[in-house]
Amino acid sequence: MILNERQTDEGLLVAVCDDDVLGETFEDGQISLHVSEEFYGGEEADEQAIADSLARATVANLVGEQTVEIAVERGFVDEENVLDVDSTRHAQFLRM
């Protein structure tokens, strides 16, 4: 998985995606999701590094089966809030 962290004026923005979805575009009806290198590109990370990053995140964008599964299993995202877009999964969260 690929992890990207950015500090913003609003807090820590975390973007995580599965390796195999980087650079891909997924479409389902009116939904189009492009997993761009510019936004999601970063460093290879394991499950623990991703969980640690999500624990510090103010905002997170997550794409891919494995990535979203970690977020759900670790309690960052509720399963009912996960979108199935074409052949992948997508979730976001905002901590207030």
Residue pairs with C-beta under 8 A, 6 or more apart in sequence:
1 16
1 17
1 18
1 19
1 44
1 45
1 46
1 47
1 50
1 64
1 66
1 67
1 70
2 16
2 17
2 18
2 19
2 22
2 40
2 41
2 42
2 43
2 44
2 45
3 14
3 15
3 16
3 42
3 43
3 44
3 45
3 49
3 50
3 53
4 14
4 15
4 16
4 39
4 40
4 41
4 42
4 43
5 12
5 13
5 14
5 42
5 53
6 12
6 13
6 15
7 13
8 58
8 59
10 58
10 59
11 57
11 58
11 59
11 95
12 56
12 57
12 58
12 59
13 57
13 58
13 59
13 60
13 61
14 53
14 54
14 56
14 57
14 59
14 60
14 61
15 39
15 40
15 42
15 60
15 61
15 62
16 40
16 45
16 50
16 53
16 54
16 60
16 61
16 62
16 63
16 64
16 67
16 71
17 35
17 40
17 62
17 63
17 64
17 67
18 63
18 64
18 65
18 66
18 67
18 88
19 44
20 64
21 35
21 63
21 64
21 88
22 35
22 37
22 40
22 41
23 35
23 36
23 37
24 34
24 35
24 88
25 32
25 33
25 34
25 35
26 32
26 33
26 35
26 85
26 86
26 87
26 88
26 90
27 33
27 85
27 86
28 84
28 85
28 86
31 83
31 85
33 63
33 85
33 86
33 88
33 90
35 63
39 61
40 61
40 63
45 53
47 70
50 67
50 70
51 70
51 74
54 60
54 71
54 74
54 76
55 76
57 93
57 95
58 94
58 95
59 92
59 93
59 94
59 95
60 71
60 76
60 91
60 92
60 93
61 92
62 68
62 71
62 77
62 90
62 91
62 92
63 88
63 89
63 90
64 88
64 89
65 88
65 89
67 89
68 77
68 82
68 89
68 90
68 91
69 89
71 77
71 91
71 93
72 78
72 79
72 82
72 91
76 93
77 91
77 93
81 91
82 89
82 90
82 91
83 89
83 90
83 91
